[in-house]
Structures are given as structure tokens and as C-alpha cells.
Amino acid sequence: MFEKLRSVLGSISSVASQRVLSENEVSKLLWDFEIGLLESDVAQEVVAEITSKVKEEVVGLKIHRTSDSEVYLREQLVSLMKSIFSRAGQIDVIQTIKAKKEQPLVIVFLGVNGTGKTTTVAKLANLLKKAGLKVVLSCSDTHRAGAIEQLTEHARRLSIKVVSQRYGSDPAAVARDAVLYAQAHRMDVVLIDTAGRMQTSRNLMEEMAKIIRVVKPDLRIFIGDALAGNDVLSQAKEFLSFTNFDAAILTKVDADVKGGSALSIAYVTGKPIIYLGVGQTYESLVPFNADTFISIILKQEA
């Protein structure tokens, strides 16, 4: 008898201490978060999908009466964004190179004009060299004026071998020569710089596909400009369809970027962000940290 009474009283107490999140309350709070995500340069399609999923999961849930609904929803958003980055996985480039049984490991870099691709190649070359790896650079950008000289100068400053031909040469042939050189000299990794190309240029995209067919790279890395906003997402989609790239590096993150591009690319492509370009020096390439970016997006303290 007393057990039943205690059970009834317990149920009443539970009801009194809990409240249900209504659809109106959730919609109002999510609207504010949605605006915040858009202001952080998260793509519209990604924002809509994220907020829709959170709404499906929390409407009708019971939370403690003293709980702050905004804090609760923020926690749900953080959890969902972490899961997006988690699903995309991560690639440790240095360990991937060291783990390969047959050397060298070949990495090709791709992206549109003006993203800082060549500089990023040099930054990664510097990072790998400092890790004790033997690096060869391939100047497979045979279109842009000054591209060969630019990469050659980076190689000189870093004391790294570069393979190049004249302007107008077949980019795939240059890449193949670099791989052959690396094989003959027992090098660890080949970094292939390619011409920047607009994703709408079918001929240049086919040329990129040819480079990939010829050298069969172990890793294909998309270089995206973090300041490009939603346009970087359309670029990533197109390059993914042509090359099925493995990972992305975001450049110019030091220039007041809001973080949304990383979330958008990881969500839509399912590929990890592995490094961020945060300055002009060779050392200004840092590993991507999902927690830090989520904090920036939601304007929390890291």
C-alpha cells in the first residue's frame, strides 16, 4: 500500500518538476540559432537540415522545469555539429605517409584560382620536412604565368626538390616525372601542385581527372578559400563529383573567418577538414580542431 502511494507521489513530483518543449518554443529559439548560423557563413541548405533535425529530436521532450531551453538547444546543436565532423572522420597526413608500405605516397592538390593552393603546398611541404620526411614537389600548374617560378622559389627556400617542365607542358606528364623521380630516389612523398580552375570549366576539370588517372594519387586534397562564403561549397561539390577528393584544407582562416565553411563542406561532402591556413609564413598551417570551430560558430568561448 505504502509502496503504491510512494509511486503515485513520485509520479506527481516528476510531472511537477518537468515540462515539455513545445513546437512553438523550439521554433522560436531555433530561428535565432538559424540566423546565427547563417551569419557565421554556414550554407543555407546545411542550416535548414541541421535545425530541422534538432527540431525533430527535441519537440515533445521533457526537460527539468528549471532548465534553460536556449542552453538545452545549444547543447543539441553542438552535439549534432560534432557528429557531422565525426562522421567525416580525420586523416593524419604524416602517419598516412609513414604507414605506406610502398613509397612514395602521392598527394594531389586541387581547387579554383586564388585560393592559395601553391602556398599551401609549400606550407605542407615544410611541415612534412620538419617531421623528417623526404619531399618532392611537382609543378603541374603549367598554365598560370609565374606558377613554375613561384613553386621553384618555395622549393629553394625550403631546400626541397622540385620537378617542372616548360609552360604548356602536359600537367599529367610533369606529375608522372615527379613520381618517377621520387621512386628512383626513395623519397617519402610527392606533393603535386595543379592549376587553379573554375569548377565550371569542363576542359580544365577533365585535365585534372587525367592527372589523377595517370599518377593514381593516394590522397586528393581540395583547397578552399574560407572567405569565399557559400561559393566554396559549390566549388567543393563540383570538385568532389570530378575527383572524389579525400579531404580539404581551408585557407585565409586568419582573415576574420566565421567558421561556417568548414561545417558546410564536412556536412555536404562527408570529407574531413584536415588543416587550416592561418597566415603567410611556412609555419602557419595548423591542424583543424572541430571543437574550436564549433565554439566560433556558436559564439561560445573556446
Backbone bond lengths (Angstrom), bond angles and torsions (degrees), N, CA, C in turn:
res aa  C-N    CA-C-N  psi(-1)  N-CA   C-N-CA  omega(-1)  CA-C   N-CA-C  phi
1 M - - - 1.474 - - 1.526 110.21 -
2 F 1.352 115.40 -49.28 1.451 118.71 -178.79 1.523 111.72 -68.61
3 E 1.345 115.07 -32.62 1.461 118.48 177.74 1.527 110.44 -63.92
4 K 1.338 116.00 -40.59 1.470 120.17 179.26 1.521 110.08 -65.31
5 L 1.366 115.75 -41.40 1.453 120.23 -179.87 1.526 110.45 -63.75
6 R 1.332 114.84 -43.34 1.471 118.00 178.17 1.531 111.18 -62.13
7 S 1.336 116.49 -37.58 1.459 121.05 178.90 1.525 111.15 -63.43
8 V 1.336 115.81 -43.82 1.465 120.44 179.83 1.522 110.36 -64.32
9 L 1.346 115.54 -45.65 1.460 119.70 -179.91 1.530 110.67 -63.07
10 G 1.350 114.48 -37.34 1.463 118.91 178.39 1.510 111.38 -63.88
11 S 1.320 116.97 -40.00 1.463 121.41 179.30 1.519 110.94 -64.94
12 I 1.323 116.17 -42.63 1.471 120.88 179.37 1.527 109.67 -62.90
13 S 1.350 115.51 -43.69 1.460 119.98 179.80 1.518 111.02 -61.76
14 S 1.350 115.20 -39.99 1.460 120.26 -179.42 1.516 110.77 -63.80
15 V 1.326 116.03 -45.06 1.461 120.72 179.52 1.517 110.45 -62.31
16 A 1.331 115.48 -40.39 1.461 119.98 -177.87 1.517 111.88 -68.15
17 S 1.333 117.01 -27.77 1.461 120.44 -176.12 1.527 113.13 -94.13
18 Q 1.329 117.24 -4.08 1.452 120.90 -178.28 1.529 111.55 -118.54
19 R 1.304 115.22 157.34 1.464 120.63 172.64 1.514 108.88 -141.25
20 V 1.297 115.65 157.74 1.463 121.79 -177.20 1.527 109.46 -99.06
21 L 1.329 115.03 134.88 1.461 119.50 175.69 1.518 109.02 -75.39
22 S 1.323 115.67 115.64 1.463 119.74 -178.66 1.517 110.81 -82.01
23 E 1.322 115.84 160.75 1.461 120.44 179.94 1.525 110.75 -64.18
24 N 1.349 116.51 -38.54 1.458 119.61 -179.76 1.520 111.61 -63.93
25 E 1.345 115.86 -43.27 1.463 119.92 -179.37 1.528 110.84 -64.51
26 V 1.333 115.45 -44.94 1.462 120.10 -179.46 1.524 110.65 -64.48
27 S 1.326 116.95 -43.85 1.469 121.20 -178.64 1.522 110.78 -61.06
28 K 1.338 116.69 -42.21 1.462 120.25 -179.40 1.525 111.20 -63.87
29 L 1.331 116.31 -46.15 1.455 119.65 -179.07 1.525 111.46 -68.34
30 L 1.327 116.20 -39.79 1.464 119.23 -179.99 1.529 111.71 -66.99
31 W 1.323 116.59 -29.88 1.463 119.49 176.82 1.530 110.18 -60.29
32 D 1.337 116.06 -43.88 1.459 120.23 178.44 1.530 110.96 -63.00
33 F 1.334 115.76 -42.77 1.462 119.17 178.30 1.525 111.08 -65.89
34 E 1.329 116.62 -37.51 1.458 120.79 -179.30 1.528 110.58 -61.65
35 I 1.330 115.99 -44.18 1.468 120.26 177.17 1.522 110.22 -60.89
36 G 1.334 116.00 -41.59 1.459 120.27 179.49 1.517 112.63 -62.86
37 L 1.327 116.33 -40.49 1.460 120.35 178.92 1.527 110.86 -66.17
38 L 1.326 116.56 -41.82 1.468 120.34 178.35 1.528 110.47 -63.28
39 E 1.318 116.85 -39.80 1.461 120.83 178.56 1.525 111.45 -67.39
40 S 1.342 115.90 -21.15 1.464 120.47 177.82 1.523 111.74 -90.84
41 D 1.340 116.63 12.83 1.469 122.79 176.45 1.525 113.93 71.64
42 V 1.325 117.07 22.78 1.464 119.19 170.50 1.529 106.96 -77.38
43 A 1.342 116.73 134.59 1.461 120.66 -176.80 1.531 111.18 -61.79
44 Q 1.339 116.41 146.12 1.458 122.59 -177.26 1.524 112.51 -54.48
45 E 1.332 116.92 -44.69 1.466 119.98 -177.99 1.520 111.62 -64.95
46 V 1.325 116.26 -32.47 1.457 120.61 178.92 1.519 110.72 -73.74
47 V 1.335 116.56 -42.51 1.465 121.50 177.65 1.527 110.37 -58.96
48 A 1.333 116.29 -46.66 1.463 120.68 -178.89 1.523 111.54 -60.56
49 E 1.321 116.22 -41.85 1.461 120.61 -178.38 1.525 111.10 -68.84
50 I 1.310 116.86 -42.43 1.467 121.07 -178.57 1.523 110.99 -65.01
51 T 1.328 116.56 -50.10 1.459 119.45 -177.36 1.521 111.12 -66.93
52 S 1.326 117.20 -33.43 1.464 120.31 177.41 1.527 111.03 -64.12
53 K 1.319 116.26 -42.51 1.465 120.46 -179.65 1.519 111.46 -66.07
54 V 1.328 116.18 -42.19 1.463 119.59 178.50 1.523 110.47 -62.79
55 K 1.319 116.35 -42.11 1.461 120.37 -179.76 1.521 111.12 -61.96
56 E 1.329 116.72 -43.29 1.464 120.76 178.90 1.528 111.55 -59.70
57 E 1.327 115.57 -36.23 1.455 119.89 -174.21 1.524 113.79 -81.23
58 V 1.336 118.25 -28.21 1.469 119.08 -171.09 1.528 114.90 -107.31
59 V 1.340 119.00 -23.31 1.463 119.43 179.97 1.534 109.17 -62.45
60 G 1.319 115.14 126.62 1.459 119.95 179.83 1.514 113.89 92.94
61 L 1.343 116.99 -8.45 1.464 119.71 178.58 1.530 110.19 -73.82
62 K 1.331 115.41 148.76 1.455 120.49 176.43 1.520 109.71 -96.32
63 I 1.316 115.81 130.03 1.458 120.58 175.77 1.523 108.22 -127.21
64 H 1.314 116.70 164.12 1.454 121.27 -178.75 1.523 109.62 -63.41
65 R 1.327 116.01 140.95 1.466 120.12 -176.42 1.521 112.87 -58.46
66 T 1.319 115.77 -30.15 1.466 118.33 -178.86 1.525 112.52 -85.05
67 S 1.349 116.63 -3.41 1.459 119.61 -178.49 1.527 111.35 -71.94
68 D 1.320 115.93 144.10 1.461 122.01 176.46 1.522 108.15 -86.62
69 S 1.330 116.53 118.46 1.463 121.30 -176.62 1.526 111.58 -60.92
70 E 1.327 116.43 -38.26 1.463 119.74 -179.01 1.527 110.96 -65.47
71 V 1.330 115.68 -42.28 1.466 119.87 178.23 1.532 109.86 -63.87
72 Y 1.329 115.99 -41.97 1.465 120.45 -179.20 1.531 110.62 -61.73
73 L 1.328 116.34 -45.80 1.467 119.46 -179.20 1.528 111.29 -67.74
74 R 1.324 116.72 -35.26 1.458 119.66 176.46 1.535 110.08 -60.68
75 E 1.328 115.48 -41.59 1.469 120.01 178.75 1.524 110.87 -62.51
76 Q 1.343 116.29 -38.67 1.456 119.63 178.88 1.527 111.48 -67.02
77 L 1.338 115.94 -39.48 1.465 120.06 177.68 1.527 111.24 -64.69
78 V 1.317 116.39 -43.55 1.465 120.89 178.33 1.525 109.84 -59.77
79 S 1.323 116.22 -44.55 1.469 120.72 -179.95 1.523 111.22 -61.13
80 L 1.336 116.55 -43.04 1.460 120.34 -178.88 1.533 111.01 -67.27
81 M 1.337 117.14 -41.71 1.461 120.05 -179.98 1.530 110.94 -66.91
82 K 1.313 116.44 -37.97 1.468 119.22 176.35 1.524 110.55 -62.18
83 S 1.328 115.98 -37.55 1.468 119.58 -179.84 1.523 110.86 -67.86
84 I 1.345 117.27 -32.10 1.471 120.92 177.33 1.524 110.14 -63.48
85 F 1.325 116.25 -48.59 1.462 119.85 178.83 1.521 111.07 -66.92
86 S 1.324 115.96 -35.54 1.467 120.08 -179.94 1.522 111.09 -66.15
87 R 1.337 117.08 -41.91 1.473 120.82 179.35 1.520 111.25 -64.23
88 A 1.341 115.88 -34.26 1.469 119.49 179.03 1.520 111.13 -68.39
89 G 1.327 116.14 -19.55 1.456 120.09 178.39 1.521 112.02 77.84
90 Q 1.304 115.74 -165.12 1.466 121.40 177.82 1.521 108.61 -152.27
91 I 1.307 115.43 151.50 1.463 121.62 178.54 1.518 108.43 -125.23
92 D 1.307 116.13 121.75 1.458 121.48 173.52 1.525 106.59 -91.65
93 V 1.327 115.89 102.18 1.464 120.62 -173.48 1.525 111.65 -60.90
94 I 1.303 116.68 -44.55 1.468 120.18 -177.39 1.529 110.71 -63.00
95 Q 1.319 116.97 -46.10 1.465 119.79 179.65 1.527 111.86 -66.93
96 T 1.338 116.40 -33.80 1.467 120.46 177.65 1.523 110.48 -63.60
97 I 1.333 116.43 -41.41 1.471 120.93 178.34 1.524 110.28 -64.84
98 K 1.327 116.14 -46.81 1.461 120.52 -177.40 1.525 112.59 -66.68
99 A 1.335 115.41 -28.53 1.463 119.21 -176.10 1.519 113.51 -82.91
100 K 1.338 116.46 -14.84 1.463 118.02 -177.75 1.529 110.69 -68.63
101 K 1.312 115.42 130.63 1.470 120.39 -177.36 1.520 111.71 -73.70
102 E 1.330 116.12 -41.12 1.462 120.78 -178.61 1.526 109.01 -105.99
103 Q 1.293 116.17 118.82 1.455 120.83 -178.77 1.517 109.66 -89.12
104 P 1.307 119.40 157.16 1.467 125.89 -3.39 1.530 112.31 -91.81
105 L 1.306 115.74 164.27 1.457 120.19 171.05 1.528 107.47 -85.26
106 V 1.324 116.72 135.85 1.471 121.76 -174.69 1.527 110.01 -111.32
107 I 1.325 115.51 127.64 1.469 121.67 178.53 1.524 108.95 -122.23
108 V 1.320 116.77 128.44 1.455 121.13 176.16 1.525 109.09 -112.26
109 F 1.332 116.13 139.98 1.459 122.15 -177.67 1.525 109.17 -110.88
110 L 1.316 116.43 137.95 1.463 120.16 -176.65 1.521 110.52 -142.44
111 G 1.334 114.88 156.98 1.460 120.52 -179.23 1.511 110.30 160.92
112 V 1.324 116.46 -179.82 1.462 121.00 -177.86 1.522 109.86 -85.34
113 N 1.336 115.50 173.35 1.460 121.29 178.07 1.530 111.06 -63.60
114 G 1.323 115.29 143.53 1.461 119.59 170.11 1.511 116.84 83.37
115 T 1.326 117.55 9.78 1.468 119.07 -178.31 1.523 112.75 -87.96
116 G 1.321 117.52 -8.54 1.456 120.45 -177.05 1.518 112.25 88.07
117 K 1.329 114.93 31.92 1.474 120.26 -175.36 1.525 112.38 -64.92
118 T 1.332 117.23 -48.93 1.459 120.54 -177.63 1.525 111.28 -62.98
119 T 1.315 116.90 -42.03 1.465 120.51 177.76 1.522 110.75 -64.05
120 T 1.324 116.66 -37.56 1.463 120.51 178.56 1.524 111.08 -65.60
121 V 1.327 116.85 -39.31 1.470 120.85 176.08 1.528 109.37 -58.27
122 A 1.329 116.37 -44.69 1.465 120.41 179.91 1.524 111.27 -64.47
123 K 1.326 116.98 -40.73 1.466 120.77 178.74 1.522 111.34 -62.43
124 L 1.328 116.37 -42.99 1.462 119.21 179.40 1.528 110.58 -68.55
125 A 1.327 116.59 -37.45 1.466 120.28 176.94 1.524 110.24 -59.32
126 N 1.325 116.24 -42.16 1.458 120.97 178.18 1.527 111.02 -62.95
127 L 1.323 116.34 -44.02 1.464 121.11 -179.93 1.528 110.94 -62.20
128 L 1.336 115.99 -43.59 1.466 120.16 -178.71 1.528 111.49 -68.82
129 K 1.320 116.14 -39.16 1.461 119.58 178.56 1.524 110.48 -62.01
130 K 1.343 116.12 -41.58 1.463 120.02 178.82 1.523 111.90 -65.91
131 A 1.342 116.32 -21.97 1.460 120.56 177.24 1.529 111.28 -84.53
132 G 1.335 116.29 4.23 1.455 120.50 176.97 1.509 114.94 88.29
133 L 1.332 117.26 15.96 1.460 121.39 -178.17 1.527 110.72 -98.32
134 K 1.343 115.32 147.54 1.471 121.16 179.02 1.529 108.53 -93.26
135 V 1.344 115.22 121.74 1.462 122.21 -169.29 1.528 111.81 -116.43
136 V 1.338 115.63 140.49 1.460 122.79 171.28 1.522 108.09 -122.30
137 L 1.321 117.18 135.89 1.458 121.77 176.46 1.524 109.86 -102.79
138 S 1.333 115.90 141.56 1.458 121.22 176.12 1.515 109.24 -116.84
139 C 1.333 116.23 120.85 1.461 119.87 177.91 1.525 109.51 -89.45
140 S 1.322 115.03 81.66 1.465 120.52 179.80 1.520 112.20 -94.01
141 D 1.322 116.06 14.59 1.465 120.56 168.41 1.514 106.31 -95.41
142 T 1.323 115.62 94.20 1.466 120.48 -178.24 1.526 111.28 -104.77
143 H 1.344 116.12 17.18 1.461 120.71 -177.71 1.525 112.23 -108.96
144 R 1.324 116.86 -51.34 1.460 120.85 -172.48 1.522 111.34 -71.69
145 A 1.310 116.27 129.04 1.461 121.07 177.55 1.517 110.32 -60.19
146 G 1.320 116.13 128.53 1.454 121.10 178.87 1.517 115.02 89.16
147 A 1.343 117.03 -6.48 1.465 120.27 -176.09 1.531 111.92 -63.86
148 I 1.329 115.91 -43.21 1.470 120.14 -178.91 1.524 110.08 -65.03
149 E 1.335 115.86 -44.64 1.458 120.02 179.72 1.537 111.13 -63.72
150 Q 1.320 116.33 -38.72 1.464 120.52 -178.74 1.529 111.53 -63.08
151 L 1.337 116.24 -49.18 1.464 119.13 -179.11 1.525 110.88 -68.68
152 T 1.340 116.33 -36.91 1.462 120.18 178.32 1.524 111.30 -62.11
153 E 1.321 116.88 -39.09 1.459 120.73 178.60 1.530 111.15 -67.58
154 H 1.331 116.24 -41.34 1.469 119.27 175.20 1.534 109.99 -58.25
155 A 1.323 116.13 -44.95 1.467 121.16 -179.00 1.525 110.97 -61.98
156 R 1.337 115.96 -40.22 1.467 120.01 179.28 1.521 111.03 -63.14
157 R 1.331 115.80 -45.63 1.463 120.06 -178.95 1.527 111.73 -64.50
158 L 1.321 116.44 -32.76 1.469 120.72 -177.60 1.530 112.26 -93.74
159 S 1.327 116.55 -2.85 1.476 121.99 -176.50 1.530 110.76 55.75
160 I 1.321 114.97 52.44 1.466 122.74 -178.89 1.525 108.38 -124.22
161 K 1.320 117.16 143.17 1.462 122.66 178.54 1.534 110.64 -69.18
162 V 1.348 115.80 137.31 1.459 120.60 174.95 1.530 108.76 -126.84
163 V 1.316 116.18 139.99 1.466 122.48 176.95 1.522 107.85 -111.46
164 S 1.336 116.33 127.89 1.467 119.59 -179.22 1.522 110.05 -148.86
165 Q 1.333 115.38 165.50 1.458 122.45 172.47 1.526 106.91 -131.74
166 R 1.307 116.25 -165.17 1.464 118.77 -178.26 1.540 109.78 -83.94
167 Y 1.328 114.70 164.88 1.463 120.03 176.57 1.526 109.48 -62.07
168 G 1.316 116.01 141.62 1.457 121.63 -178.82 1.517 112.99 91.23
169 S 1.346 117.43 -6.59 1.463 120.29 178.07 1.525 110.26 -69.38
170 D 1.314 114.94 162.21 1.461 120.51 178.16 1.530 108.71 -70.55
171 P 1.342 119.37 116.38 1.464 121.62 -178.79 1.533 113.24 -57.56
172 A 1.332 116.51 -35.15 1.462 120.20 179.75 1.522 110.60 -66.76
173 A 1.333 117.35 -35.55 1.467 121.31 179.27 1.528 110.50 -67.57
174 V 1.335 116.39 -38.71 1.466 120.25 177.83 1.530 109.71 -63.54
175 A 1.323 115.79 -44.43 1.466 120.55 179.78 1.525 110.48 -62.44
176 R 1.318 116.45 -41.25 1.473 120.49 179.06 1.522 110.85 -63.24
177 D 1.333 117.37 -41.84 1.460 121.28 178.35 1.533 111.11 -61.19
178 A 1.321 116.04 -38.99 1.467 119.87 179.68 1.522 111.02 -65.79
179 V 1.324 116.09 -39.75 1.465 120.29 178.61 1.528 110.14 -65.97
180 L 1.339 116.83 -43.06 1.464 120.62 178.75 1.528 111.10 -62.45
181 Y 1.342 116.52 -40.61 1.462 120.51 177.43 1.533 109.62 -61.45
182 A 1.321 116.18 -45.86 1.458 120.53 -178.58 1.523 111.51 -62.67
183 Q 1.325 116.34 -39.32 1.465 119.79 178.29 1.532 111.04 -65.34
184 A 1.319 115.97 -43.09 1.473 120.73 -177.67 1.525 112.16 -67.63
185 H 1.329 116.61 -30.00 1.470 120.41 -176.05 1.531 112.35 -107.21
186 R 1.326 115.79 13.54 1.470 121.35 175.73 1.536 111.85 52.92
187 M 1.324 114.87 48.99 1.463 120.65 176.86 1.528 109.11 -84.13
188 D 1.332 116.30 162.68 1.465 120.94 -176.21 1.532 113.32 -88.99
189 V 1.328 116.73 -36.03 1.464 118.68 -171.65 1.525 111.02 -152.52
190 V 1.320 115.77 144.10 1.468 123.18 174.01 1.528 108.09 -114.35
191 L 1.325 115.94 125.98 1.465 121.64 176.64 1.522 108.05 -107.45
192 I 1.330 116.69 117.50 1.463 121.66 -174.33 1.527 110.15 -104.69
193 D 1.322 115.45 110.79 1.465 121.55 175.56 1.525 108.01 -85.14
194 T 1.325 116.98 133.61 1.471 120.73 -178.46 1.520 110.65 -122.11
195 A 1.311 115.04 166.56 1.462 120.09 -179.95 1.519 110.05 -67.89
196 G 1.336 115.45 138.09 1.453 119.31 172.18 1.516 108.72 -67.02
197 R 1.312 115.71 139.04 1.466 119.01 -177.10 1.518 109.29 -143.44
198 M 1.305 115.34 139.33 1.462 118.71 174.52 1.519 107.94 -69.94
199 Q 1.347 114.90 141.85 1.459 118.50 -176.64 1.525 112.83 -65.78
200 T 1.351 116.30 -12.48 1.461 120.22 -179.90 1.529 112.41 -89.27
201 S 1.346 116.83 -6.42 1.464 120.19 -178.88 1.523 109.83 -87.81
202 R 1.320 115.29 101.64 1.459 120.45 -175.78 1.528 111.83 -63.40
203 N 1.336 118.04 -41.01 1.466 120.59 -178.28 1.529 111.97 -62.77
204 L 1.337 115.89 -45.52 1.460 119.34 -179.55 1.528 111.63 -68.17
205 M 1.319 116.33 -34.20 1.462 119.04 177.72 1.524 110.30 -68.33
206 E 1.322 116.95 -36.48 1.464 120.31 176.13 1.533 110.42 -65.98
207 E 1.331 115.73 -35.94 1.462 119.85 177.11 1.522 110.52 -63.28
208 M 1.347 115.56 -40.27 1.455 120.13 176.83 1.529 110.47 -61.50
209 A 1.321 115.44 -44.19 1.469 120.14 178.89 1.528 110.61 -60.41
210 K 1.345 117.14 -34.71 1.463 120.87 179.23 1.526 110.69 -66.31
211 I 1.335 116.85 -43.06 1.460 120.32 178.00 1.531 109.69 -56.41
212 I 1.311 115.44 -44.30 1.463 120.52 -178.78 1.529 111.05 -65.42
213 R 1.335 117.03 -39.37 1.477 119.92 178.87 1.529 110.92 -65.32
214 V 1.344 116.42 -38.20 1.462 120.53 -175.14 1.526 112.08 -73.40
215 V 1.334 117.84 -47.93 1.471 119.88 -173.26 1.527 113.69 -97.32
216 K 1.354 116.01 -12.20 1.470 120.61 178.93 1.530 111.32 46.78
217 P 1.326 117.03 65.24 1.473 120.61 -175.62 1.530 112.64 -63.49
218 D 1.310 114.74 149.81 1.464 120.45 176.09 1.518 111.10 -76.59
219 L 1.328 115.85 -33.31 1.460 121.08 178.65 1.523 109.80 -134.71
220 R 1.328 115.56 136.50 1.456 122.01 174.04 1.523 106.82 -117.43
221 I 1.313 116.59 118.47 1.456 120.93 -173.28 1.527 110.75 -115.25
222 F 1.313 115.77 123.70 1.466 122.78 177.81 1.527 108.80 -86.92
223 I 1.341 115.51 130.52 1.466 121.15 177.71 1.526 108.11 -103.79
224 G 1.322 116.06 118.17 1.462 120.67 -178.68 1.517 111.95 -118.02
225 D 1.313 115.81 143.65 1.461 122.50 178.16 1.525 108.35 -86.06
226 A 1.324 117.04 114.34 1.465 120.84 -177.11 1.523 112.53 -64.00
227 L 1.334 117.22 -18.66 1.464 120.66 -179.62 1.526 112.81 -87.59
228 A 1.329 116.87 -2.28 1.467 120.14 -175.59 1.526 113.10 -80.08
229 G 1.340 117.58 -4.82 1.460 119.90 178.38 1.510 112.43 64.10
230 N 1.319 116.09 -139.76 1.461 120.80 -177.07 1.524 113.37 -66.97
231 D 1.341 117.07 -20.00 1.460 119.45 -178.63 1.526 111.60 -64.83
232 V 1.335 116.64 -31.33 1.464 119.10 -179.73 1.526 110.66 -65.18
233 L 1.325 116.69 -27.29 1.461 119.74 178.80 1.523 110.86 -70.87
234 S 1.329 117.66 -42.62 1.469 120.04 177.86 1.522 110.35 -64.70
235 Q 1.333 116.90 -35.49 1.462 120.64 176.36 1.530 110.20 -63.35
236 A 1.326 115.69 -46.40 1.465 120.47 -178.50 1.523 111.03 -61.22
237 K 1.317 116.87 -41.38 1.474 120.79 179.06 1.527 111.14 -60.18
238 E 1.333 116.01 -45.81 1.457 120.08 -176.50 1.524 111.16 -68.25
239 F 1.325 116.08 -43.51 1.462 119.00 178.69 1.526 111.20 -66.35
240 L 1.305 116.62 -33.38 1.469 119.92 177.29 1.519 110.31 -63.59
241 S 1.333 116.95 -41.62 1.466 120.48 -178.31 1.530 111.54 -66.21
242 F 1.341 117.08 -32.52 1.464 120.53 -178.72 1.521 112.83 -86.07
243 T 1.322 116.74 -35.48 1.463 119.76 -169.84 1.522 114.80 -122.12
244 N 1.334 116.86 -12.84 1.463 120.91 -175.87 1.531 110.16 47.89
245 F 1.334 115.06 55.88 1.467 119.45 -176.22 1.531 111.30 -60.73
246 D 1.328 114.72 159.01 1.467 121.00 -173.37 1.518 113.92 -95.02
247 A 1.320 116.85 -27.41 1.459 120.40 -175.35 1.521 108.91 -161.83
248 A 1.331 115.33 171.50 1.467 120.13 -179.24 1.525 110.59 -132.56
249 I 1.314 114.42 150.56 1.464 122.40 170.57 1.521 106.86 -121.33
250 L 1.324 117.49 131.39 1.458 121.58 177.21 1.521 109.26 -101.03
251 T 1.327 116.07 131.06 1.457 121.47 -179.90 1.531 110.75 -104.10
252 K 1.336 115.08 166.22 1.474 123.51 175.11 1.526 112.65 61.48
253 V 1.316 116.43 29.41 1.462 121.00 -179.11 1.521 111.27 -69.80
254 D 1.315 117.18 -20.40 1.464 120.68 179.82 1.525 112.24 -74.85
255 A 1.321 117.85 -15.06 1.470 121.70 -174.43 1.533 111.46 -89.41
256 D 1.340 116.42 55.93 1.465 122.71 174.36 1.524 112.73 61.48
257 V 1.333 116.88 39.60 1.457 119.26 178.32 1.524 110.05 -75.94
258 K 1.324 116.57 150.69 1.462 121.10 -175.60 1.523 113.77 -100.68
259 G 1.306 117.67 -8.78 1.450 119.54 172.04 1.511 117.22 101.30
260 G 1.325 117.38 -16.04 1.450 119.44 -172.90 1.516 115.72 -65.77
261 S 1.328 117.66 -29.59 1.461 120.47 -177.99 1.523 111.61 -60.25
262 A 1.323 116.55 -39.48 1.467 120.65 -178.85 1.517 110.59 -62.26
263 L 1.320 116.73 -45.52 1.463 120.98 -179.92 1.523 110.56 -64.85
264 S 1.329 117.09 -43.03 1.461 121.48 -178.24 1.522 111.27 -62.44
265 I 1.339 117.02 -46.13 1.460 120.85 -178.48 1.521 110.95 -65.43
266 A 1.339 116.55 -44.72 1.467 119.99 -179.65 1.524 110.93 -62.81
267 Y 1.337 116.59 -39.10 1.466 120.53 -177.43 1.532 111.50 -70.40
268 V 1.321 116.97 -48.28 1.461 120.88 -172.90 1.532 112.27 -77.10
269 T 1.335 117.01 -38.22 1.471 119.58 -176.63 1.527 113.22 -94.03
270 G 1.336 116.75 -22.42 1.458 119.38 -176.04 1.518 112.51 72.48
271 K 1.344 116.99 15.68 1.464 122.01 -178.55 1.533 110.05 -108.99
272 P 1.328 117.23 147.22 1.464 119.62 -176.71 1.523 114.10 -78.35
273 I 1.326 115.63 150.25 1.450 121.94 167.07 1.526 105.23 -88.78
274 I 1.324 118.55 123.04 1.463 118.92 -173.37 1.524 113.45 -106.19
275 Y 1.333 117.63 -32.08 1.459 120.08 179.06 1.526 109.72 -141.34
276 L 1.338 114.66 160.47 1.455 122.13 175.05 1.523 108.73 -126.40
277 G 1.327 116.03 135.13 1.457 121.01 172.62 1.512 108.49 -87.39
278 V 1.331 117.01 120.29 1.463 120.32 -172.94 1.532 112.77 -123.70
279 G 1.312 117.18 22.49 1.457 119.71 179.08 1.518 111.37 168.50
280 Q 1.318 116.41 -171.00 1.456 121.46 -173.38 1.524 114.10 -99.68
281 T 1.320 117.96 -14.57 1.461 119.92 -177.20 1.527 110.64 -80.35
282 Y 1.328 116.20 164.88 1.461 120.43 178.89 1.526 111.84 -65.23
283 E 1.327 116.70 -24.76 1.463 120.48 -178.96 1.525 113.19 -83.24
284 S 1.336 117.41 -8.07 1.464 120.11 -172.49 1.530 112.65 -88.28
285 L 1.338 114.80 51.91 1.462 122.08 171.83 1.518 105.67 -129.21
286 V 1.341 116.63 115.21 1.465 119.78 -173.26 1.522 110.27 -121.62
287 P 1.335 117.03 151.58 1.468 119.90 177.00 1.514 111.10 -62.41
288 F 1.313 116.75 145.07 1.458 121.75 178.23 1.521 110.10 -73.02
289 N 1.337 116.72 136.64 1.459 122.65 177.42 1.516 108.75 -122.97
290 A 1.335 116.45 111.86 1.463 121.29 -175.41 1.527 112.06 -63.07
291 D 1.322 117.67 -41.61 1.463 120.68 -178.24 1.525 111.52 -60.91
292 T 1.323 115.87 -41.23 1.463 119.65 179.32 1.519 110.87 -63.52
293 F 1.336 117.23 -43.94 1.458 120.16 -178.67 1.521 112.07 -67.84
294 I 1.316 117.41 -38.01 1.472 120.10 177.36 1.524 109.83 -63.00
295 S 1.328 116.91 -39.22 1.458 120.80 177.63 1.516 111.22 -61.95
296 I 1.343 115.66 -40.08 1.476 119.89 178.59 1.527 110.62 -65.49
297 I 1.330 116.03 -44.43 1.458 120.68 -177.92 1.521 112.04 -61.30
298 L 1.337 115.89 -43.34 1.469 120.01 -177.58 1.531 112.84 -93.63
299 K 1.344 114.37 9.88 1.459 120.13 176.58 1.514 111.36 55.81
300 Q 1.336 115.36 42.01 1.451 121.06 174.49 1.509 107.51 -100.27
301 E 1.289 116.07 168.28 1.460 119.91 171.40 1.503 108.24 -80.44
302 A 1.349 115.99 133.15 1.466 120.15 -179.38 1.518 110.32 -65.86
